[in-house]
Amino acid sequence: MKKKLTKKMKLKTVLIFALVFIVFMALSIRLIYINRVQGSQFERQVLAQQTNYNRILQDKRGSIFDRNGTILANSLSTYNLILDPQVISVSRENVKNNIIFALENYFDIEKDLLNQYIENPQGRHYVPLIKNMSYEEKQNFQLFLQEENIQNAISGVWFEEEFVRNYPFEHLASHVLGFVNANEGMWGIEEKYNDLLKGETGRAFGMVSEGFYVNTEVKEPKNGNNIITTIDYTIQHYVERAVREFNETYEPLNTTVIAMNPNNGEILALANNPNYNPNDPRNLDDFFSQEEIDNLSSEERLNFLNGLWRSYAINNTYEPGSTFKPVTISAALEEGILTGDEIFECEGSVNVAGTRIGCWSREGHGEQTLSEVLANSCNVGMVQIGELMGKEIFVEYQRNFGFGERTNVDLLGEASANNLLYNVNNMGPVELATNTFGQTFNVTPIQLITAISSIINGGELLEPHIIKQIIDDNGAIIDSIDKKVVRNIISKDTADQVKEYMFDAVEVGTGHYASLEGYEIGGKTGTAEKLPRGNDKYVISFIGFTPIENPEIILLVISDEPSVPNASSSLVVSLFSEIMQDILPYLNIYPAE
């Protein structure tokens, strides 16, 4: 049976509902008041304890290695101590005190300076306090925080990781590597492959509330790719040591050496001296006194540095002189103009279109075979070969051997020398005559060694290269650079014949100082008088290879204006021999029993 509510119970229920309603209405009115009257004040208080941050995370530039994994260039971590005044200003008081205590006591940073940053943040999130700290210094500070038991009660101070480019062997291979300025490559591999070596920066961003990081998001940086070169550190070291000693003795404007594998175009060493230290590429202390440096104008300084950073082997041109003669002889043999059985007569000079062209031997060489013409470096004999060949064939083969066009070596700023060669239309009898023995036109060192390599490898003109592989940050291979044949120029029979002539040039000819006991060395000397003629300024050179039958290495040595009266190629022949004595055993090329 349903119980009826009494009058007293009904009254009590009404009173309870009335009380609840009154409380609810009071709360509602208070909330409306707070929202309308004091809401903006509370909002400002909350927002004052929050701030956003956005940090750049530096990417790591890829390393450069030699062919055997020796590091030639890498990026070392360094750390900057960064103060974030905006974050600290919204932190709790104990956090602020911890920060000031830690920085003042560990780094001796003035308390007044820290307070100035914190009390007047001006929206700043990035104030570098100490730069270029080592990893050990960073770790020691973090240990200090742990010892003081404040490592978890500190914010607004962080370490920014940066990377400093490092060249552990300093001057070694500087013209191959180049250098870095603000993570942008300058010269050499650093500039040529800048986009591959560079990575992509990352970012860390989010919100800080009352000194605590919330809603943090991180986009990790992507590190750059690594490059493995064809350079052999040991060979490069031998070359640079010998060249440095040579320059100290003879004081030329420049000495250049290129070592290459003639069978695949891989450059094993490339050195120019003077060179520079990529760790400090603008340092002039090795070249001038402090007084001279102080007196240099900005233009003078820049011109000198640009000249220093240029690679003579790639960017400069010179007259090749007699090192070009094997090219002329190869062309004549390949065309059937010569067979090798001819006899040439040298009386010390020859008249060409009314111009007397002399041989270096003023008395003349007399009767000579083709092999003797090359071995004795007879200019008159070469002129006679040119007359038999004619300018059309000569120009065709000069171009076929790659002169007048870039080799496409993978370094920056290669010269072509195209405008420094004659063509069929502007080559007269005298120009043809002097061109046959390597004068009155210019080449680059890399063109010359590439052309002679095509003779000794059986006739293939190859594209020289200094990059072997490109690998990503995880070790995966992105690209491999293999042998690339540009074209076939001469037959193997012609190549073998000229190789024998070049062997004779070392055994019994002008290159005899290049001979090494137990080794079969082939080569050719070169001496070119610089313009204007008659000033006793010469570019002397030698190009040589071994073994004769199956050459494994070719070496070009050039010295520009050595400070020796009537400088002869014998100086660089001796330099060649010194380098080869070190290189050949290292390459497991030993003298015959």
Buried (B, 14 or more C-beta within 10 A) or exposed (E): EEEEEEEEEEEEEEEEEEEEEEEEEEEEEEEEEEEEEEEEEEEEEEEEBEBEBEBEBBBBBBBBBBBEEBBBBBBEBBBBBBBBBBBBBBBBEEBBBBBBBBBBEEBEBEEEEBEEBBEEBEEBBBBEBBEEBEEEBBEEBEEBBEEBEBBEBBBBBBBBBBBEBBBEBBBBBBBBBBBBEEBEBBBBBBBBBBEBBBBEEBEBBBBBBBBBBEEEEEEEBBBBBBBBBBBBBBBBBBBBBBBBEBBEEBEBBBBBBBBBBBBBBBBBBBBBBBBBBBBEBEEBEEEBEEEEEEEBEEEEBEEBBEBBBBBBBBBBBBBBBBBBBBBBBBBBBBBEBBEBEBEBEBEBBBEBEEEEBEBBBEEBBBEBBBBBBBBBBBBBBBBBBBBEBBBEBBBBBBBBBBBBBBBBBBBBEBBBBEEBBBEEEEBEBBBBBBBBBBBBBBBBBBBBBBBBBBBBBBBBBBBBBBBBBBBBBEEEEEEEBEEBBBEEBBBEEBBBBBBBBBBBBBBBBBBBBBBBEEBBBBBBBBBBBBEEEEEEBBBBBBBBBBBBEEBBBBBBBBBBBBEBEEBBBBBBBBBBBBBBEBBBEEBEBEEEE
